Amino acid sequence: MTKYIKQTNPFVIPTTDGKIMEEHFGHTNGNSDLSLAIMTAPSGWSEPFQTPEFDEYTYVIKGKKQIIIDGDKIVLKPGESIKILKGSRVQYANPFDEVCEYVAICTPSFSVGLANREG
Protein backbone atom coordinates (compact mmCIF):
# COMPACT_ATOMS: atom_id res chain seq x y z
CA MET A 1 0.00 0.00 0.00
CA THR A 2 1.35 3.42 -0.97
CA LYS A 3 1.96 5.70 2.01
CA TYR A 4 2.52 8.91 0.06
CA ILE A 5 1.67 10.76 -3.13
CA LYS A 6 4.49 12.78 -4.66
CA GLN A 7 3.32 15.59 -6.93
CA THR A 8 5.91 16.75 -9.46
CA ASN A 9 3.64 17.97 -12.25
CA PRO A 10 1.02 20.38 -10.91
CA PHE A 11 -2.04 21.15 -12.99
CA VAL A 12 -1.87 24.70 -14.33
CA ILE A 13 -5.40 26.09 -14.07
CA PRO A 14 -6.25 28.24 -17.10
CA THR A 15 -6.99 31.92 -16.33
CA THR A 16 -7.74 35.02 -18.37
CA ASP A 17 -6.40 37.57 -15.88
CA GLY A 18 -2.66 36.86 -16.02
CA LYS A 19 -2.55 34.94 -12.73
CA ILE A 20 -0.73 31.60 -12.77
CA MET A 21 -2.32 28.88 -10.65
CA GLU A 22 -0.32 25.66 -10.20
CA GLU A 23 -2.53 23.22 -8.30
CA HIS A 24 -0.49 20.45 -6.69
CA PHE A 25 -3.43 18.84 -4.89
CA GLY A 26 -7.14 19.46 -5.33
CA HIS A 27 -10.10 18.67 -7.56
CA THR A 28 -7.80 18.39 -10.59
CA ASN A 29 -6.29 15.20 -9.18
CA GLY A 30 -9.25 13.81 -7.23
CA ASN A 31 -8.73 15.45 -3.83
CA SER A 32 -11.92 17.12 -2.65
CA ASP A 33 -10.84 17.57 0.99
CA LEU A 34 -7.99 20.02 0.41
CA SER A 35 -6.34 21.97 -2.36
CA LEU A 36 -2.78 23.27 -2.36
CA ALA A 37 -1.65 25.67 -5.07
CA ILE A 38 1.28 27.96 -5.81
CA MET A 39 -0.01 31.25 -7.18
CA THR A 40 1.70 34.02 -9.11
CA ALA A 41 -0.35 37.23 -9.29
CA PRO A 42 0.92 39.96 -11.64
CA SER A 43 1.01 43.62 -10.71
CA GLY A 44 -2.46 45.16 -11.11
CA TRP A 45 -4.30 41.83 -10.76
CA SER A 46 -7.57 41.48 -8.83
CA GLU A 47 -10.50 39.11 -8.52
CA PRO A 48 -14.15 39.98 -7.95
CA PHE A 49 -15.54 39.75 -4.43
CA GLN A 50 -16.56 36.25 -3.40
CA THR A 51 -18.14 34.45 -0.44
CA PRO A 52 -16.44 31.05 -0.54
CA GLU A 53 -17.73 27.83 0.98
CA PHE A 54 -14.20 26.85 2.05
CA ASP A 55 -11.58 28.10 4.50
CA GLU A 56 -8.54 29.55 2.75
CA TYR A 57 -5.02 29.77 4.11
CA THR A 58 -2.56 32.09 2.33
CA TYR A 59 1.21 32.35 2.83
CA VAL A 60 3.09 35.06 0.90
CA ILE A 61 6.49 34.09 -0.51
CA LYS A 62 7.33 37.22 -2.54
CA GLY A 63 5.71 40.62 -3.11
CA LYS A 64 2.53 41.76 -1.35
CA LYS A 65 -1.10 40.68 -1.51
CA GLN A 66 -4.06 42.87 -0.64
CA ILE A 67 -7.11 41.22 0.88
CA ILE A 68 -10.40 42.90 1.72
CA ILE A 69 -12.37 40.81 4.23
CA ASP A 70 -15.84 41.99 5.20
CA GLY A 71 -14.70 45.59 4.65
CA ASP A 72 -11.29 45.32 6.40
CA LYS A 73 -8.25 45.87 4.15
CA ILE A 74 -5.21 43.74 4.97
CA VAL A 75 -1.84 43.64 3.19
CA LEU A 76 0.26 40.50 3.55
CA LYS A 77 4.04 40.71 3.06
CA PRO A 78 6.60 37.93 2.56
CA GLY A 79 6.60 35.50 5.46
CA GLU A 80 3.10 36.47 6.61
CA SER A 81 0.04 34.24 6.48
CA ILE A 82 -3.69 34.40 7.09
CA LYS A 83 -6.67 32.08 7.46
CA ILE A 84 -9.96 33.37 6.05
CA LEU A 85 -13.03 31.52 7.24
CA LYS A 86 -15.66 30.26 4.81
CA GLY A 87 -18.64 32.56 4.50
CA SER A 88 -16.50 35.71 4.66
CA ARG A 89 -16.97 38.24 1.85
CA VAL A 90 -13.47 38.59 0.44
CA GLN A 91 -11.55 40.11 -2.46
CA TYR A 92 -7.96 39.30 -3.39
CA ALA A 93 -5.77 41.74 -5.32
CA ASN A 94 -2.23 42.79 -6.14
CA PRO A 95 -2.41 46.58 -6.73
CA PHE A 96 1.33 46.84 -6.11
CA ASP A 97 4.22 47.29 -8.56
CA GLU A 98 5.72 43.82 -8.19
CA VAL A 99 4.57 40.24 -8.77
CA CYS A 100 3.15 38.40 -5.76
CA GLU A 101 3.94 34.73 -5.24
CA TYR A 102 2.00 32.87 -2.59
CA VAL A 103 0.73 29.51 -1.42
CA ALA A 104 -3.03 28.94 -1.12
CA ILE A 105 -4.57 26.03 0.78
CA CYS A 106 -8.35 25.56 0.74
CA THR A 107 -10.44 23.18 2.85
CA PRO A 108 -12.50 21.70 1.33
CA SER A 109 -10.75 21.87 -2.01
CA PHE A 110 -11.12 25.00 -4.14
CA SER A 111 -13.61 24.97 -6.98
CA VAL A 112 -15.12 27.87 -8.90
CA GLY A 113 -18.59 26.66 -7.90
CA LEU A 114 -17.74 26.91 -4.19
CA ALA A 115 -16.10 30.35 -4.55
CA ASN A 116 -19.42 32.14 -5.13
CA ARG A 117 -17.81 35.00 -7.04
CA GLU A 118 -19.84 38.15 -7.59
CA GLY A 119 -20.45 39.55 -11.06
N, C-alpha and C positions, 0 to 999 in steps of 0.2 A: 504494500500500500504506500502510495506517495505521501510524504509528510510535508511537502512544500510545492509551491508553484513559482517558478522563476519567470519574470516577465522582462524580456529583452527587446521586444518589438511592440511598443505601445500603439494603440489605435489613434490616429490623428483625426480628430473630429472636424469635419468641414465647417468653416465659418465664412461669413461675408463681410466681417467687420475688421479683419486684419489680425485678430487674436489667434494664437496658436494654442490648441488644446490637445495635449498628448495624454490620453487616458491609459493608465497602466492596468487598473482594475476597475470594473464597473459593468454596466449593462452590455457594453460591447464585447465582453468575454464571459458573459453569463453570471456575473456577480451582482445580485440585486440588493445585498445587504450594505455594501460600502462601495464608494468609488474613490479612486486616488488618481489625481491628474497633475501634471506639470503644465502650468499656464505661462504664456508670454503675451502680455498686453502692450500694444504699441502706445506711444505718446498720443494723447487725444482720444483714446478709446473709451467707450462707455456702453453699458447695457441699459435697457429699460428697467424701471422698477419691477420687482417681482415679490411674491409672497410664497416662498417655497414650502413644500411639504417634507423637507429634510433639514437636519442640522448641517451646517457647513463650517468646517474648520479651515482657516487660511493661515499660511506661514509665508512671509515675504522673504525672498532670497536676495533680490536686487531691485533697486528703484523704490517707488512708493505706490501705494494703492489707496484710493479714496473710497470709503464706504459710507453710505447714508443709511442709517438704521432707524426706522420709526422717527425720522426727523433729526436725529443726532448725526453730525458729520465727524467721522473718524479717519485719520490718515495713519496707515501702517507703514513702517520703515523696515529696512533689512533687519532680520533677527526677531521681529515682533510677530505675534500671532493673535488670532481672535476666534471665538466660537460664536456663531450666530444661530440662535434657536429657530427651529421651524415655526412658521406662522408670523415671523417678523417681516415687515415691509422693508425691502432692502434694494439698494442700487449700488452696483460696483462700477468704478471708473478709474481711469488713469489720465487726469487732466494735466499731468506734469510733463516736463521736457524730455524725460528719459524712459526707456522701456522698463516695464515692471515684470519680473519673473517671480512666480509664487507657486506654492503647492496648495491644492484644494482637495479636501477630503469631505465627502458627503455621506451621511447615514440617514435613511437608506440611500442607495446609489442614486446619483444625479440622473435625471431624465428631463427633457424639455417639458413633458407633460406634467411633471411634479413641480416645475419651477414656477408655474402660474405667472408668466410674464405679462405685464400690462402693454397694451397697444398692439 
